[in-house]
């Protein structure tokens, strides 16, 4: 299947550059280009993209607002945020708004097309440096709300909580398997189960949830402060 992509950026040269990279791939195609969030919403209704490549700062409607509206629509559209800005609050707001991925504009072309495929497949994707900054920000309390009790944790098994805690540390499935001494397929099974039980869409939302409810944080002996 061909992945349909809508490119949103206020700079025409940037849009053209992204479009050229995307259209060069046999399984990707650009179905539209928009200069701001409002135009992106209109084009999305018509072109039905699988993934929207979204800039953050634009005149008119910004990318964060457009992301929230696109991901809350029926049917929802998956959004990959691409920006030059590294401010933690942008990452947090974009993910809370429903974004499935977050990349920096200085990423390599191959990273970009791989990210589009990942998001189109229903997975979440954060650039490694963005993941580290995000979980460090949660751990130090510099972004996001304070941890609060949440009864939804009660529906998880002990092993599912273990997996969620490792996800919040930024580990991928193979790394979690090693850390917990279980098979990769078992990790995937627990991951799918906890996402369903907690009504979370993907790993990005799982990371946010874990820090919001205090399952992981600066008091954890395996907190992100030890990840270097």
C-alpha positions in Angstrom: 0.0 0.0 0.0 1.1 3.6 -0.7 1.3 5.9 2.4 -0.4 9.2 1.7 1.3 12.2 3.2 0.2 15.8 3.7 3.1 18.2 4.2 2.5 21.3 6.4 5.1 24.1 6.7 4.9 27.8 6.3 8.0 27.9 4.1 7.4 26.9 0.5 11.0 25.8 0.0 10.9 23.6 3.0 7.6 22.0 1.9 9.1 21.4 -1.6 12.2 19.8 -0.1 10.2 17.4 2.1 7.9 16.6 -0.7 10.8 15.7 -3.0 12.3 13.3 -0.4 8.9 11.7 0.2 7.9 11.3 -3.4 11.2 9.7 -4.2 10.1 6.7 -2.2 8.1 4.0 -4.1 5.7 3.4 -1.1 5.1 7.1 -0.2 3.3 9.9 -2.0 2.5 13.5 -1.2 -1.2 14.2 -1.6 -1.1 17.9 -0.6 0.9 20.8 0.9 -0.3 23.4 3.3 1.2 26.6 4.6 -0.6 26.7 8.0 -2.8 24.6 10.3 -6.1 25.9 8.9 -5.2 25.0 5.4 -4.0 21.6 6.6 -7.4 20.9 8.1 -9.1 21.7 4.9 -6.7 19.7 2.8 -6.9 16.7 5.2 -10.7 16.5 4.8 -10.3 16.3 1.0 -7.1 14.3 0.5 -7.5 11.9 3.5 -3.7 11.5 4.2 -2.4 8.6 6.3 0.2 10.8 7.9 0.4 14.6 8.3 4.0 16.0 8.5 3.4 19.0 10.7 5.5 22.1 11.5 4.8 23.8 14.9 5.3 27.5 14.5 3.2 28.9 11.6 1.2 32.1 11.0 -2.5 31.7 11.6 -3.3 28.3 13.1 -0.2 26.8 14.6 0.8 23.2 14.3 0.0 22.2 17.9 -3.6 23.4 17.5 -3.9 21.7 14.1 -2.5 18.5 15.5 -5.1 18.4 18.3 -7.9 18.9 15.9 -6.7 16.4 13.3 -6.2 13.6 15.9 -9.5 14.2 17.6 -11.5 14.2 14.3 -13.4 11.2 13.0 -11.6 9.4 11.6 -8.4 10.6 13.3 -5.3 11.4 11.3 -1.9 10.4 12.5 0.5 13.4 12.8 4.3 13.4 12.7 5.6 16.7 14.1 8.8 18.0 12.5 10.4 21.2 13.8 13.6 23.0 14.5 12.5 23.8 18.0 13.8 21.6 20.9 11.8 23.2 23.7 10.4 20.5 26.0 7.0 22.1 26.3 6.5 21.8 22.5 7.2 18.0 22.7 4.8 17.6 25.7 2.0 19.7 24.1 2.3 17.9 20.8 2.2 14.4 22.3 -0.7 15.4 24.7 -2.4 16.7 21.6 -2.3 13.3 19.9 0.9 13.5 17.8 2.3 10.1 17.0 5.9 11.2 16.4 8.3 14.0 16.9 11.4 14.6 14.8 13.8 17.5 14.4 14.2 19.2 11.0 17.9 18.4 10.9 17.2 14.7 10.7 18.5 12.7 7.7 16.2 12.0 4.8 16.2 8.3 5.6 15.2 9.0 9.2 12.3 11.1 7.9 10.9 8.5 5.5 11.4 5.7 8.0 9.5 7.8 10.6 6.6 8.3 8.2 6.4 4.5 7.6 6.5 3.9 11.4 3.7 6.3 12.2 1.6 5.1 9.3 1.9 1.6 10.6 0.3 2.7 13.9 3.4 3.0 16.0 4.8 6.0 17.9 8.2 7.5 17.1 10.3 10.0 19.0 13.8 11.0 17.9 16.2 9.5 20.5 17.4 12.9 21.7 13.8 14.1 22.0 12.8 11.0 24.0 15.7 11.6 26.4 14.9 15.2 26.9 11.2 14.5 27.4 11.6 11.8 30.1 14.3 13.9 31.8 11.9 16.8 31.9 9.2 14.6 33.4 11.6 13.2 35.9 12.8 16.6 37.1 9.3 18.1 37.1 10.2 20.8 34.6 7.3 19.9 32.2 3.9 18.3 32.6 1.5 18.1 35.6 2.6 16.7 39.0 2.1 13.0 39.5 -1.3 12.1 40.9 -2.9 8.8 42.0 -4.7 7.1 39.2 -7.0 4.1 39.7 -6.3 2.8 36.2 -3.0 1.4 37.3 -5.0 -1.1 39.4 -6.1 -2.9 36.2 -2.5 -3.8 35.3 -0.7 -6.9 36.3 2.6 -6.6 38.1 4.5 -7.6 34.9 2.5 -5.1 32.9 3.6 -2.4 35.4 7.2 -3.5 35.0 7.0 -3.1 31.2 5.3 0.3 31.5 8.0 1.5 33.9 10.8 0.4 31.4 9.0 2.1 28.6 9.0 5.3 30.6 12.8 4.9 30.9 13.0 5.1 27.1 13.7 1.4 26.5 12.6 -0.4 23.3 11.1 -3.9 23.4 14.4 -5.8 23.0 16.0 -3.7 25.8 13.0 -4.3 28.0 13.2 -8.1 27.3 16.8 -8.0 28.6 16.1 -5.8 31.6 13.2 -8.0 32.7 14.6 -11.4 31.6 11.6 -12.3 29.4 11.2 -12.9 25.7 10.6 -10.1 23.1 7.2 -11.6 22.1 6.2 -11.6 25.8 7.2 -7.9 26.0 5.0 -7.1 23.0 2.1 -9.1 24.5 2.3 -7.1 27.8 2.7 -3.9 25.9 -0.4 -4.4 23.8 -2.3 -5.5 26.9 -1.4 -2.4 29.0 -2.2 0.0 26.1 -5.6 -1.6 25.7 -6.3 -1.6 29.4 -5.2 2.1 29.9 -6.9 3.2 26.6 -3.6 4.6 25.4 -2.8 4.8 21.7 0.9 4.2 21.7 4.3 4.3 23.5 4.4 8.0 23.5 1.2 8.3 25.5 2.4 5.5 27.7 5.5 7.5 28.7 3.4 10.5 29.5 1.0 8.5 31.5 3.7 6.7 33.5 5.2 10.0 34.7 1.9 11.7 35.3 0.8 9.0 37.7 4.2 8.7 39.4 4.9 5.1 38.2 8.3 6.5 37.1 10.1 9.6 38.2 13.2 11.1 39.9 12.8 8.8 42.9 13.1 5.7 40.8 16.6 4.1 41.1 16.4 3.4 37.4 15.2 6.9 36.5 16.3 8.6 33.2 19.0 10.6 35.1 21.1 7.4 35.0 20.6 7.0 31.2 23.4 8.7 29.5 
